[in-house]
Amino acid sequence: MSCFFCKGELKEQTTNFMTELDNCFIIVKNVPSLVCAQCGEVSYTDEVAARLECIVKAARQAVSEVAIVNYSAA
Ligand SMILES: [Zn+2]
């Protein structure tokens, strides 16, 4: 598998995902990602992307300002 943007080599690596929803910051740590060795672009498999979406939704309902969730513990 190669990078969508530059065709560089993708390496499996855990990264932190951060998003902001209605003034609520949600950080998901240790997300299994594919990182381009050439341009640094981070991508996720469909499975990980779907799970991230669930984690973000659940966190948004549980907290009002900042949520820090560990991917592997969620
Ligand atoms: Zn790239």
PDB file of the backbone (N, CA, C, O) and the ligand in Angstrom, with CONECT records:
HET     ZN  A 101       1
ATOM      1  N   MET A   1       0.850  -1.193   0.000  1.00  0.00           N
ATOM      2  CA  MET A   1       0.000   0.000   0.000  1.00  0.00           C
ATOM      3  C   MET A   1       0.888   1.246   0.000  1.00  0.00           C
ATOM      4  O   MET A   1       1.881   1.302   0.725  1.00  0.00           O
ATOM      5  N   SER A   2       0.529   2.247  -0.816  1.00  0.00           N
ATOM      6  CA  SER A   2       1.341   3.443  -0.859  1.00  0.00           C
ATOM      7  C   SER A   2       0.492   4.692  -0.603  1.00  0.00           C
ATOM      8  O   SER A   2      -0.737   4.654  -0.659  1.00  0.00           O
ATOM      9  N   CYS A   3       1.182   5.792  -0.324  1.00  0.00           N
ATOM     10  CA  CYS A   3       0.523   7.046   0.022  1.00  0.00           C
ATOM     11  C   CYS A   3      -0.383   7.537  -1.100  1.00  0.00           C
ATOM     12  O   CYS A   3       0.003   7.526  -2.269  1.00  0.00           O
ATOM     13  N   PHE A   4      -1.581   7.964  -0.742  1.00  0.00           N
ATOM     14  CA  PHE A   4      -2.561   8.476  -1.682  1.00  0.00           C
ATOM     15  C   PHE A   4      -2.038   9.733  -2.392  1.00  0.00           C
ATOM     16  O   PHE A   4      -2.345   9.971  -3.560  1.00  0.00           O
ATOM     17  N   PHE A   5      -1.249  10.526  -1.671  1.00  0.00           N
ATOM     18  CA  PHE A   5      -0.792  11.804  -2.206  1.00  0.00           C
ATOM     19  C   PHE A   5       0.514  11.713  -2.986  1.00  0.00           C
ATOM     20  O   PHE A   5       0.601  12.205  -4.111  1.00  0.00           O
ATOM     21  N   CYS A   6       1.528  11.088  -2.396  1.00  0.00           N
ATOM     22  CA  CYS A   6       2.839  11.122  -3.038  1.00  0.00           C
ATOM     23  C   CYS A   6       3.353   9.749  -3.422  1.00  0.00           C
ATOM     24  O   CYS A   6       4.466   9.629  -3.935  1.00  0.00           O
ATOM     25  N   LYS A   7       2.565   8.712  -3.184  1.00  0.00           N
ATOM     26  CA  LYS A   7       2.959   7.327  -3.489  1.00  0.00           C
ATOM     27  C   LYS A   7       4.161   6.855  -2.662  1.00  0.00           C
ATOM     28  O   LYS A   7       4.820   5.874  -3.005  1.00  0.00           O
ATOM     29  N   GLY A   8       4.425   7.561  -1.585  1.00  0.00           N
ATOM     30  CA  GLY A   8       5.510   7.147  -0.704  1.00  0.00           C
ATOM     31  C   GLY A   8       5.117   5.898   0.069  1.00  0.00           C
ATOM     32  O   GLY A   8       3.984   5.425  -0.022  1.00  0.00           O
ATOM     33  N   GLU A   9       6.043   5.386   0.811  1.00  0.00           N
ATOM     34  CA  GLU A   9       5.806   4.160   1.555  1.00  0.00           C
ATOM     35  C   GLU A   9       5.044   4.442   2.859  1.00  0.00           C
ATOM     36  O   GLU A   9       5.392   5.356   3.607  1.00  0.00           O
ATOM     37  N   LEU A  10       4.007   3.649   3.117  1.00  0.00           N
ATOM     38  CA  LEU A  10       3.242   3.822   4.346  1.00  0.00           C
ATOM     39  C   LEU A  10       3.757   2.878   5.416  1.00  0.00           C
ATOM     40  O   LEU A  10       4.004   1.699   5.161  1.00  0.00           O
ATOM     41  N   LYS A  11       3.913   3.410   6.605  1.00  0.00           N
ATOM     42  CA  LYS A  11       4.371   2.580   7.710  1.00  0.00           C
ATOM     43  C   LYS A  11       3.338   2.571   8.811  1.00  0.00           C
ATOM     44  O   LYS A  11       2.733   3.598   9.119  1.00  0.00           O
ATOM     45  N   GLU A  12       3.137   1.400   9.405  1.00  0.00           N
ATOM     46  CA  GLU A  12       2.201   1.296  10.516  1.00  0.00           C
ATOM     47  C   GLU A  12       2.815   1.934  11.745  1.00  0.00           C
ATOM     48  O   GLU A  12       3.953   1.649  12.117  1.00  0.00           O
ATOM     49  N   GLN A  13       2.039   2.798  12.361  1.00  0.00           N
ATOM     50  CA  GLN A  13       2.559   3.548  13.497  1.00  0.00           C
ATOM     51  C   GLN A  13       1.362   4.045  14.294  1.00  0.00           C
ATOM     52  O   GLN A  13       0.316   4.332  13.712  1.00  0.00           O
ATOM     53  N   THR A  14       1.492   4.151  15.608  1.00  0.00           N
ATOM     54  CA  THR A  14       0.379   4.716  16.362  1.00  0.00           C
ATOM     55  C   THR A  14       0.536   6.230  16.432  1.00  0.00           C
ATOM     56  O   THR A  14       1.638   6.746  16.616  1.00  0.00           O
ATOM     57  N   THR A  15      -0.580   6.931  16.283  1.00  0.00           N
ATOM     58  CA  THR A  15      -0.561   8.387  16.370  1.00  0.00           C
ATOM     59  C   THR A  15      -1.706   8.831  17.276  1.00  0.00           C
ATOM     60  O   THR A  15      -2.572   8.035  17.639  1.00  0.00           O
ATOM     61  N   ASN A  16      -1.696  10.105  17.633  1.00  0.00           N
ATOM     62  CA  ASN A  16      -2.804  10.663  18.404  1.00  0.00           C
ATOM     63  C   ASN A  16      -3.737  11.400  17.463  1.00  0.00           C
ATOM     64  O   ASN A  16      -3.295  12.189  16.628  1.00  0.00           O
ATOM     65  N   PHE A  17      -5.019  11.143  17.598  1.00  0.00           N
ATOM     66  CA  PHE A  17      -6.029  11.781  16.754  1.00  0.00           C
ATOM     67  C   PHE A  17      -6.712  12.865  17.570  1.00  0.00           C
ATOM     68  O   PHE A  17      -7.127  12.617  18.703  1.00  0.00           O
ATOM     69  N   MET A  18      -6.837  14.071  17.009  1.00  0.00           N
ATOM     70  CA  MET A  18      -7.491  15.145  17.754  1.00  0.00           C
ATOM     71  C   MET A  18      -8.556  15.808  16.898  1.00  0.00           C
ATOM     72  O   MET A  18      -8.341  16.080  15.717  1.00  0.00           O
ATOM     73  N   THR A  19      -9.704  16.064  17.505  1.00  0.00           N
ATOM     74  CA  THR A  19     -10.767  16.731  16.766  1.00  0.00           C
ATOM     75  C   THR A  19     -11.509  17.681  17.690  1.00  0.00           C
ATOM     76  O   THR A  19     -11.435  17.553  18.912  1.00  0.00           O
ATOM     77  N   GLU A  20     -12.225  18.634  17.105  1.00  0.00           N
ATOM     78  CA  GLU A  20     -13.004  19.578  17.903  1.00  0.00           C
ATOM     79  C   GLU A  20     -14.442  19.517  17.431  1.00  0.00           C
ATOM     80  O   GLU A  20     -14.728  19.663  16.242  1.00  0.00           O
ATOM     81  N   LEU A  21     -15.349  19.297  18.381  1.00  0.00           N
ATOM     82  CA  LEU A  21     -16.769  19.208  18.073  1.00  0.00           C
ATOM     83  C   LEU A  21     -17.522  20.124  19.020  1.00  0.00           C
ATOM     84  O   LEU A  21     -17.481  19.921  20.233  1.00  0.00           O
ATOM     85  N   ASP A  22     -18.205  21.124  18.496  1.00  0.00           N
ATOM     86  CA  ASP A  22     -18.988  22.030  19.350  1.00  0.00           C
ATOM     87  C   ASP A  22     -18.207  22.495  20.571  1.00  0.00           C
ATOM     88  O   ASP A  22     -18.693  22.379  21.696  1.00  0.00           O
ATOM     89  N   ASN A  23     -17.007  23.018  20.365  1.00  0.00           N
ATOM     90  CA  ASN A  23     -16.160  23.503  21.459  1.00  0.00           C
ATOM     91  C   ASN A  23     -15.715  22.425  22.433  1.00  0.00           C
ATOM     92  O   ASN A  23     -15.294  22.722  23.551  1.00  0.00           O
ATOM     93  N   CYS A  24     -15.807  21.190  22.011  1.00  0.00           N
ATOM     94  CA  CYS A  24     -15.345  20.079  22.837  1.00  0.00           C
ATOM     95  C   CYS A  24     -14.163  19.432  22.119  1.00  0.00           C
ATOM     96  O   CYS A  24     -14.273  18.998  20.972  1.00  0.00           O
ATOM     97  N   PHE A  25     -13.044  19.380  22.813  1.00  0.00           N
ATOM     98  CA  PHE A  25     -11.857  18.768  22.214  1.00  0.00           C
ATOM     99  C   PHE A  25     -11.812  17.294  22.573  1.00  0.00           C
ATOM    100  O   PHE A  25     -11.952  16.915  23.736  1.00  0.00           O
ATOM    101  N   ILE A  26     -11.618  16.483  21.570  1.00  0.00           N
ATOM    102  CA  ILE A  26     -11.534  15.047  21.809  1.00  0.00           C
ATOM    103  C   ILE A  26     -10.206  14.539  21.264  1.00  0.00           C
ATOM    104  O   ILE A  26      -9.879  14.713  20.090  1.00  0.00           O
ATOM    105  N   ILE A  27      -9.456  13.909  22.155  1.00  0.00           N
ATOM    106  CA  ILE A  27      -8.152  13.385  21.779  1.00  0.00           C
ATOM    107  C   ILE A  27      -8.185  11.872  21.968  1.00  0.00           C
ATOM    108  O   ILE A  27      -8.527  11.375  23.041  1.00  0.00           O
ATOM    109  N   VAL A  28      -7.832  11.163  20.931  1.00  0.00           N
ATOM    110  CA  VAL A  28      -7.758   9.706  21.033  1.00  0.00           C
ATOM    111  C   VAL A  28      -6.293   9.332  20.871  1.00  0.00           C
ATOM    112  O   VAL A  28      -5.674   9.615  19.845  1.00  0.00           O
ATOM    113  N   LYS A  29      -5.753   8.695  21.897  1.00  0.00           N
ATOM    114  CA  LYS A  29      -4.332   8.356  21.883  1.00  0.00           C
ATOM    115  C   LYS A  29      -4.070   6.951  21.371  1.00  0.00           C
ATOM    116  O   LYS A  29      -4.927   6.071  21.452  1.00  0.00           O
ATOM    117  N   ASN A  30      -2.885   6.763  20.848  1.00  0.00           N
ATOM    118  CA  ASN A  30      -2.420   5.449  20.391  1.00  0.00           C
ATOM    119  C   ASN A  30      -3.304   4.811  19.325  1.00  0.00           C
ATOM    120  O   ASN A  30      -3.633   3.627  19.400  1.00  0.00           O
ATOM    121  N   VAL A  31      -3.681   5.608  18.337  1.00  0.00           N
ATOM    122  CA  VAL A  31      -4.512   5.095  17.251  1.00  0.00           C
ATOM    123  C   VAL A  31      -3.617   4.409  16.209  1.00  0.00           C
ATOM    124  O   VAL A  31      -2.653   5.009  15.734  1.00  0.00           O
ATOM    125  N   PRO A  32      -3.931   3.162  15.855  1.00  0.00           N
ATOM    126  CA  PRO A  32      -3.137   2.479  14.825  1.00  0.00           C
ATOM    127  C   PRO A  32      -3.328   3.196  13.493  1.00  0.00           C
ATOM    128  O   PRO A  32      -4.449   3.273  12.989  1.00  0.00           O
ATOM    129  N   SER A  33      -2.264   3.713  12.924  1.00  0.00           N
ATOM    130  CA  SER A  33      -2.372   4.526  11.713  1.00  0.00           C
ATOM    131  C   SER A  33      -1.375   4.075  10.671  1.00  0.00           C
ATOM    132  O   SER A  33      -0.478   3.274  10.934  1.00  0.00           O
ATOM    133  N   LEU A  34      -1.559   4.614   9.478  1.00  0.00           N
ATOM    134  CA  LEU A  34      -0.590   4.413   8.410  1.00  0.00           C
ATOM    135  C   LEU A  34       0.015   5.785   8.133  1.00  0.00           C
ATOM    136  O   LEU A  34      -0.690   6.715   7.739  1.00  0.00           O
ATOM    137  N   VAL A  35       1.319   5.903   8.340  1.00  0.00           N
ATOM    138  CA  VAL A  35       1.981   7.187   8.176  1.00  0.00           C
ATOM    139  C   VAL A  35       2.937   7.110   6.988  1.00  0.00           C
ATOM    140  O   VAL A  35       3.738   6.182   6.874  1.00  0.00           O
ATOM    141  N   CYS A  36       2.836   8.106   6.106  1.00  0.00           N
ATOM    142  CA  CYS A  36       3.700   8.139   4.930  1.00  0.00           C
ATOM    143  C   CYS A  36       5.116   8.517   5.345  1.00  0.00           C
ATOM    144  O   CYS A  36       5.324   9.522   6.023  1.00  0.00           O
ATOM    145  N   ALA A  37       6.080   7.711   4.936  1.00  0.00           N
ATOM    146  CA  ALA A  37       7.482   7.970   5.296  1.00  0.00           C
ATOM    147  C   ALA A  37       8.003   9.189   4.552  1.00  0.00           C
ATOM    148  O   ALA A  37       8.986   9.797   4.975  1.00  0.00           O
ATOM    149  N   GLN A  38       7.364   9.549   3.460  1.00  0.00           N
ATOM    150  CA  GLN A  38       7.842  10.649   2.624  1.00  0.00           C
ATOM    151  C   GLN A  38       7.215  11.998   2.984  1.00  0.00           C
ATOM    152  O   GLN A  38       7.941  12.968   3.204  1.00  0.00           O
ATOM    153  N   CYS A  39       5.854  12.083   3.050  1.00  0.00           N
ATOM    154  CA  CYS A  39       5.217  13.380   3.288  1.00  0.00           C
ATOM    155  C   CYS A  39       4.585  13.488   4.667  1.00  0.00           C
ATOM    156  O   CYS A  39       4.140  14.567   5.057  1.00  0.00           O
ATOM    157  N   GLY A  40       4.538  12.382   5.417  1.00  0.00           N
ATOM    158  CA  GLY A  40       4.015  12.455   6.785  1.00  0.00           C
ATOM    159  C   GLY A  40       2.503  12.393   6.886  1.00  0.00           C
ATOM    160  O   GLY A  40       1.951  12.496   7.981  1.00  0.00           O
ATOM    161  N   GLU A  41       1.822  12.224   5.750  1.00  0.00           N
ATOM    162  CA  GLU A  41       0.369  12.128   5.755  1.00  0.00           C
ATOM    163  C   GLU A  41      -0.082  10.911   6.573  1.00  0.00           C
ATOM    164  O   GLU A  41       0.450   9.811   6.427  1.00  0.00           O
ATOM    165  N   VAL A  42      -1.084  11.143   7.442  1.00  0.00           N
ATOM    166  CA  VAL A  42      -1.588  10.064   8.288  1.00  0.00           C
ATOM    167  C   VAL A  42      -2.915   9.574   7.728  1.00  0.00           C
ATOM    168  O   VAL A  42      -3.808  10.373   7.446  1.00  0.00           O
ATOM    169  N   SER A  43      -3.044   8.262   7.568  1.00  0.00           N
ATOM    170  CA  SER A  43      -4.327   7.718   7.136  1.00  0.00           C
ATOM    171  C   SER A  43      -4.688   6.533   8.020  1.00  0.00           C
ATOM    172  O   SER A  43      -3.855   6.008   8.759  1.00  0.00           O
ATOM    173  N   TYR A  44      -5.950   6.125   7.928  1.00  0.00           N
ATOM    174  CA  TYR A  44      -6.440   5.033   8.759  1.00  0.00           C
ATOM    175  C   TYR A  44      -7.108   3.996   7.873  1.00  0.00           C
ATOM    176  O   TYR A  44      -7.589   4.308   6.783  1.00  0.00           O
ATOM    177  N   THR A  45      -7.132   2.776   8.346  1.00  0.00           N
ATOM    178  CA  THR A  45      -7.884   1.759   7.621  1.00  0.00           C
ATOM    179  C   THR A  45      -9.371   2.049   7.867  1.00  0.00           C
ATOM    180  O   THR A  45      -9.711   2.786   8.794  1.00  0.00           O
ATOM    181  N   ASP A  46     -10.255   1.476   7.047  1.00  0.00           N
ATOM    182  CA  ASP A  46     -11.701   1.698   7.211  1.00  0.00           C
ATOM    183  C   ASP A  46     -12.160   1.279   8.593  1.00  0.00           C
ATOM    184  O   ASP A  46     -13.000   1.936   9.208  1.00  0.00           O
ATOM    185  N   GLU A  47     -11.606   0.185   9.074  1.00  0.00           N
ATOM    186  CA  GLU A  47     -11.977  -0.354  10.382  1.00  0.00           C
ATOM    187  C   GLU A  47     -11.631   0.635  11.497  1.00  0.00           C
ATOM    188  O   GLU A  47     -12.437   0.898  12.389  1.00  0.00           O
ATOM    189  N   VAL A  48     -10.415   1.175  11.422  1.00  0.00           N
ATOM    190  CA  VAL A  48      -9.967   2.127  12.443  1.00  0.00           C
ATOM    191  C   VAL A  48     -10.765   3.428  12.351  1.00  0.00           C
ATOM    192  O   VAL A  48     -11.127   4.011  13.374  1.00  0.00           O
ATOM    193  N   ALA A  49     -11.039   3.881  11.129  1.00  0.00           N
ATOM    194  CA  ALA A  49     -11.801   5.118  10.938  1.00  0.00           C
ATOM    195  C   ALA A  49     -13.203   4.980  11.529  1.00  0.00           C
ATOM    196  O   ALA A  49     -13.712   5.910  12.154  1.00  0.00           O
ATOM    197  N   ALA A  50     -13.822   3.816  11.329  1.00  0.00           N
ATOM    198  CA  ALA A  50     -15.171   3.584  11.848  1.00  0.00           C
ATOM    199  C   ALA A  50     -15.157   3.555  13.375  1.00  0.00           C
ATOM    200  O   ALA A  50     -16.053   4.088  14.030  1.00  0.00           O
ATOM    201  N   ARG A  51     -14.130   2.928  13.924  1.00  0.00           N
ATOM    202  CA  ARG A  51     -14.041   2.845  15.375  1.00  0.00           C
ATOM    203  C   ARG A  51     -13.755   4.225  15.996  1.00  0.00           C
ATOM    204  O   ARG A  51     -14.278   4.566  17.057  1.00  0.00           O
ATOM    205  N   LEU A  52     -12.927   4.988  15.318  1.00  0.00           N
ATOM    206  CA  LEU A  52     -12.618   6.346  15.785  1.00  0.00           C
ATOM    207  C   LEU A  52     -13.888   7.178  15.865  1.00  0.00           C
ATOM    208  O   LEU A  52     -14.093   7.935  16.814  1.00  0.00           O
ATOM    209  N   GLU A  53     -14.736   7.026  14.856  1.00  0.00           N
ATOM    210  CA  GLU A  53     -15.988   7.779  14.802  1.00  0.00           C
ATOM    211  C   GLU A  53     -16.873   7.424  16.001  1.00  0.00           C
ATOM    212  O   GLU A  53     -17.485   8.301  16.611  1.00  0.00           O
ATOM    213  N   CYS A  54     -16.932   6.134  16.330  1.00  0.00           N
ATOM    214  CA  CYS A  54     -17.724   5.680  17.488  1.00  0.00           C
ATOM    215  C   CYS A  54     -17.153   6.245  18.780  1.00  0.00           C
ATOM    216  O   CYS A  54     -17.899   6.704  19.645  1.00  0.00           O
ATOM    217  N   ILE A  55     -15.833   6.212  18.911  1.00  0.00           N
ATOM    218  CA  ILE A  55     -15.184   6.697  20.125  1.00  0.00           C
ATOM    219  C   ILE A  55     -15.458   8.196  20.290  1.00  0.00           C
ATOM    220  O   ILE A  55     -15.760   8.658  21.391  1.00  0.00           O
ATOM    221  N   VAL A  56     -15.353   8.940  19.207  1.00  0.00           N
ATOM    222  CA  VAL A  56     -15.571  10.389  19.253  1.00  0.00           C
ATOM    223  C   VAL A  56     -17.014  10.700  19.647  1.00  0.00           C
ATOM    224  O   VAL A  56     -17.260  11.584  20.467  1.00  0.00           O
ATOM    225  N   LYS A  57     -17.965   9.975  19.063  1.00  0.00           N
ATOM    226  CA  LYS A  57     -19.381  10.199  19.399  1.00  0.00           C
ATOM    227  C   LYS A  57     -19.655   9.910  20.862  1.00  0.00           C
ATOM    228  O   LYS A  57     -20.334  10.682  21.540  1.00  0.00           O
ATOM    229  N   ALA A  58     -19.123   8.788  21.349  1.00  0.00           N
ATOM    230  CA  ALA A  58     -19.341   8.405  22.744  1.00  0.00           C
ATOM    231  C   ALA A  58     -18.704   9.417  23.684  1.00  0.00           C
ATOM    232  O   ALA A  58     -19.292   9.785  24.701  1.00  0.00           O
ATOM    233  N   ALA A  59     -17.498   9.866  23.342  1.00  0.00           N
ATOM    234  CA  ALA A  59     -16.790  10.831  24.188  1.00  0.00           C
ATOM    235  C   ALA A  59     -17.529  12.160  24.215  1.00  0.00           C
ATOM    236  O   ALA A  59     -17.603  12.817  25.253  1.00  0.00           O
ATOM    237  N   ARG A  60     -18.077  12.552  23.070  1.00  0.00           N
ATOM    238  CA  ARG A  60     -18.785  13.837  22.970  1.00  0.00           C
ATOM    239  C   ARG A  60     -20.007  13.842  23.902  1.00  0.00           C
ATOM    240  O   ARG A  60     -20.346  14.873  24.484  1.00  0.00           O
ATOM    241  N   GLN A  61     -20.660  12.687  24.037  1.00  0.00           N
ATOM    242  CA  GLN A  61     -21.835  12.604  24.903  1.00  0.00           C
ATOM    243  C   GLN A  61     -21.458  12.544  26.371  1.00  0.00           C
ATOM    244  O   GLN A  61     -22.245  12.932  27.234  1.00  0.00           O
ATOM    245  N   ALA A  62     -20.261  12.060  26.659  1.00  0.00           N
ATOM    246  CA  ALA A  62     -19.851  11.851  28.035  1.00  0.00           C
ATOM    247  C   ALA A  62     -19.224  13.070  28.693  1.00  0.00           C
ATOM    248  O   ALA A  62     -19.288  13.220  29.913  1.00  0.00           O
ATOM    249  N   VAL A  63     -18.626  13.929  27.905  1.00  0.00           N
ATOM    250  CA  VAL A  63     -17.940  15.079  28.501  1.00  0.00           C
ATOM    251  C   VAL A  63     -18.368  16.384  27.844  1.00  0.00           C
ATOM    252  O   VAL A  63     -18.926  16.388  26.747  1.00  0.00           O
ATOM    253  N   SER A  64     -18.098  17.496  28.532  1.00  0.00           N
ATOM    254  CA  SER A  64     -18.514  18.781  27.983  1.00  0.00           C
ATOM    255  C   SER A  64     -17.366  19.568  27.358  1.00  0.00           C
ATOM    256  O   SER A  64     -17.603  20.372  26.456  1.00  0.00           O
ATOM    257  N   GLU A  65     -16.136  19.362  27.808  1.00  0.00           N
ATOM    258  CA  GLU A  65     -15.050  20.185  27.270  1.00  0.00           C
ATOM    259  C   GLU A  65     -13.888  19.431  26.625  1.00  0.00           C
ATOM    260  O   GLU A  65     -13.581  19.630  25.450  1.00  0.00           O
ATOM    261  N   VAL A  66     -13.261  18.580  27.395  1.00  0.00           N
ATOM    262  CA  VAL A  66     -12.099  17.876  26.869  1.00  0.00           C
ATOM    263  C   VAL A  66     -12.189  16.391  27.205  1.00  0.00           C
ATOM    264  O   VAL A  66     -12.443  16.017  28.350  1.00  0.00           O
ATOM    265  N   ALA A  67     -11.983  15.569  26.217  1.00  0.00           N
ATOM    266  CA  ALA A  67     -11.962  14.131  26.451  1.00  0.00           C
ATOM    267  C   ALA A  67     -10.654  13.570  25.916  1.00  0.00           C
ATOM    268  O   ALA A  67     -10.262  13.860  24.785  1.00  0.00           O
ATOM    269  N   ILE A  68      -9.991  12.777  26.718  1.00  0.00           N
ATOM    270  CA  ILE A  68      -8.786  12.089  26.254  1.00  0.00           C
ATOM    271  C   ILE A  68      -9.045  10.598  26.424  1.00  0.00           C
ATOM    272  O   ILE A  68      -9.232  10.100  27.534  1.00  0.00           O
ATOM    273  N   VAL A  69      -9.050   9.914  25.313  1.00  0.00           N
ATOM    274  CA  VAL A  69      -9.403   8.501  25.314  1.00  0.00           C
ATOM    275  C   VAL A  69      -8.243   7.701  24.747  1.00  0.00           C
ATOM    276  O   VAL A  69      -7.624   8.104  23.762  1.00  0.00           O
ATOM    277  N   ASN A  70      -7.953   6.579  25.364  1.00  0.00           N
ATOM    278  CA  ASN A  70      -6.938   5.705  24.803  1.00  0.00           C
ATOM    279  C   ASN A  70      -7.618   4.738  23.838  1.00  0.00           C
ATOM    280  O   ASN A  70      -8.543   4.025  24.228  1.00  0.00           O
ATOM    281  N   TYR A  71      -7.170   4.707  22.587  1.00  0.00           N
ATOM    282  CA  TYR A  71      -7.823   3.877  21.563  1.00  0.00           C
ATOM    283  C   TYR A  71      -7.963   2.426  22.006  1.00  0.00           C
ATOM    284  O   TYR A  71      -9.029   1.828  21.861  1.00  0.00           O
ATOM    285  N   SER A  72      -6.909   1.875  22.534  1.00  0.00           N
ATOM    286  CA  SER A  72      -6.936   0.452  22.879  1.00  0.00           C
ATOM    287  C   SER A  72      -7.798   0.141  24.092  1.00  0.00           C
ATOM    288  O   SER A  72      -8.175  -1.010  24.314  1.00  0.00           O
ATOM    289  N   ALA A  73      -8.115   1.183  24.889  1.00  0.00           N
ATOM    290  CA  ALA A  73      -8.940   0.957  26.084  1.00  0.00           C
ATOM    291  C   ALA A  73     -10.396   1.324  25.851  1.00  0.00           C
ATOM    292  O   ALA A  73     -11.247   1.052  26.698  1.00  0.00           O
ATOM    293  N   ALA A  74     -10.696   1.945  24.697  1.00  0.00           N
ATOM    294  CA  ALA A  74     -12.055   2.442  24.441  1.00  0.00           C
ATOM    295  C   ALA A  74     -13.008   1.323  24.024  1.00  0.00           C
ATOM    296  O   ALA A  74     -14.186   1.577  23.773  1.00  0.00           O
TER     297      ALA A  74
HETATM  298 ZN    ZN A 101       3.000  10.706   1.131  1.00  0.00          ZN2+
END
